[in-house]
Structures are given as structure tokens and as C-alpha cells.
Amino acid sequence: MSGSRPARILFVDSSGYEDLGGASTVLDELIERVDRTRFVPALACLSPGRWPELVRARGTPAYSFPRARLRSARNLVGIVAGLAGVIRSRRIDLVHASENTALLYATLAGRLCGTPVLWHIHSPLQPRARSERAVAAVLRRLPPAHIVFTSEGARQRTIPFPGVAATVVPPGVDLARRAAGDGARARAAFGIPVGAPLVTMFARIEPMKGQADLVRALGTLRRTHPDVRAVLCGPPDRASRYWARLGELVGELDLAEHLQFPGDVRPPLKDDLVAASDVVAHPSLAESFGLAVLEAMAGGRAVVAGDTDGPRLLIEDGVDGVLVPPGDPDALGAALARLLDHPEERAALGAAAQRSARRHDVVAMVERFEAVWDEVLAQRGPG
């Protein structure tokens, strides 16, 4: 790249929602924090929602190209043409495609324009369904200039792309912001009595995240901790069978007065709620990293998480958190009960968790991405 102007990066993400998941939150941090003297970001979302509007309000160009099912050739062509138009009009130097469903669209648009594409893979790329295998076959013929994986586990479980350079860059968090929550303010906002034991969870509401196991664990926990309260945060699909089943479980276990589902909760209220928590639970059945786990650790909370790739990377069991077998509500409930009964252990785990979280500072994450972009752009040569 020539030093005459900053490099222009187009982030392509499959989300468009205001209630961002972990992968989109990482992208949002990159857009906000990138060194604007060296890189100029723009965003393209492939789902409807308010995220582009929020990004534009912060002064960054943002576009929306809602996708339909892959078998809609017209939609596919329209999205690729729209992305290619942005690449050309904004003279984009590098396309950064985040989340697996964005890879095909971004790669085709980049190839049309002769612009290098970087893939940012958060969950392992493991095609199972017929449509996923078809997309993977295309991607193998159109490999990217570089792949960034969120974790080593995601890299190991992704189908191979021989000859493509790869880097592992774990997510980072703003440590000061995550530790600045006001617990009393959150308890007031959610109507939680002072002194009532509080368990929270932060994740998109879907079967793989394990909310059903937490609800079952809370049903058992309430027998010995009748004052326990729980707040399960995350955007739901209210038309899904899983959401309906969670409602049924709450009724069956008589938890309606003890459990809240407020939808997505964003900072600073999210940080307040973490600060108000006695324990943060994350019983996901599969997790490549677990940004919500890291955020809770940075907030100084004891975390009980499913023993999967991501939490195992972040937590040393019994030292700075607790790991339990995924899909085991009894083990989850027992761990929660123990921590609620032993405040000294809970406090020690939270303090150790906050120290461990310092390994994942957001500033260092941004710097690592900037180094990868520099490497890819250097291979391209002067623009």
C-alpha cells in the first residue's frame, strides 16, 4: 500500500441487529477503535436491523444488504453486486468478512473487484447441511488472502484451506469499562431486592447456549435458596420452539417470580448487571471463545461455565472460575449453590478472574488486527 492515504477496510458481517452477538461486538470494537490515521473503516450488514444506523451515527459509513436463503439466486447476486458497488465507490483496499455466513458474499464481491479478502472465523467452519457443503466447495476454490480465527479450537475444527496464512486473535474487552458497573443501579432497574442472591446469564437465546439447563438448575436451586433471582439476557427468537419451551419450563418450575428475560441488555446497564451478580452462568453446549464469559471475568465476577473450548481457554477450574459438564443441569445447580453458600470462595474467584481477564485487553486485540491487515496489504503491493 502507498503511504499517501489510510487503507480502507470494508467489514462485512452477517448481523444487522442492534442486539449484537459476541462476533459482531468484536467487529463493533474494531470499527470504533481502529487507528483512523492508518485505516478508514466501513460496514456492510447482511441482516436487517439498527446496527448500521448506530455505526453511521458514530461517523462511519454503513450499509445494509439483507440476505435471504442461499437458494435465492437473485438475492445472492443482488448482495454481491451491492457489496461490489461499495468496494468500487469507496475504493476499498481490504474486505474483512466476519462470521461464516458472510464469507461467500464477501469473497465473491472481492473477487469481482480484485480486492483481497480476509476471513474472520469465530465458530468452526464445519459444513454439515447440503447447502453448507455447496458453499464450502465454492470457498475452497476461492480462498482468502488470510484467515483470522477467534481461538485455536476454531482453527483446529475448521475445514482445511491449504496454503492460506492463518492467525489466531482472541477477542478483547475494555477492562476499565467492564469493571465500572454499579450493582445497586442494576438491582433497582430490575426490581431485585437488596441481598437477594442473583444469578445472571448473557447470551443469544438459542438451544446451543444452554438457557434451558440454567432454568432447570434454578428450579432445583430455589428449593434451598428460596430468595434466588435470575436475569437471563439476550435477544430471543420469539417465534421459535425453544423460546416457547423456556416459557413452559418457567411455568412448570414455578419460577415466574424469580426469573426475568429482559432481551438484549447493552452497556452500561449490562456492566451494572454484572456488578450486581453473585454468579454469572454460561452453560453453553459449545463455545469457541465466550466473550460473555470474559466480560463477566473482567467485571470481577465468579463465572460458572460449560466445560467447552472457549471457557476452558479462559478459566482455570477452581482458580478463576468454575467449569461444569455441558448439558448437566444438576452439576450446574450444584456449582451455583456452592458459590452462593460460600461468599469467600466467590469473592476469591472473582478477584482472580479479573486478574486473568487482563490478558485480553481490547487495545491489544485491535493492534493485532491492524498488524494482520498491514501484512495482507503489503502482499498486495502499492494501491
Secondary structure, 3 states (H helix, E strand, C coil): CCCCCCEEEEEEECCCCCCCCHHHHHHHHHHHHCCCCCEEEEEEECCCCCHHHHHHHCCCCEEECCCCCCCCHHHHHHHHHHHHHHHHHCCCCEEEEECHHHHHHHHHHHHHHCCCEEEEECCCCCCCCHHHHHHHHHHHHCCCCEEEECCHHHHHHCCCCCCCCEEECCCCECHHHHCCCCHHHHHHHHCCCCCCCEEEEECCECHHHCHHHHHHHHHHHHHHCCCCEEEEECCECCCCHHHHHHHHHHHHCCCCCCEEEEECCCCCHHHHHHHHCCEEEECCCCCCCCHHHHHHHHCCCEEEEECCHHHHHHCCECCCEEEECCCCHHHHHHHHHHHHHCHHHHHHHHHHHHHHHHHHEHHHHHHHHHHHHHHHHHHHCCC
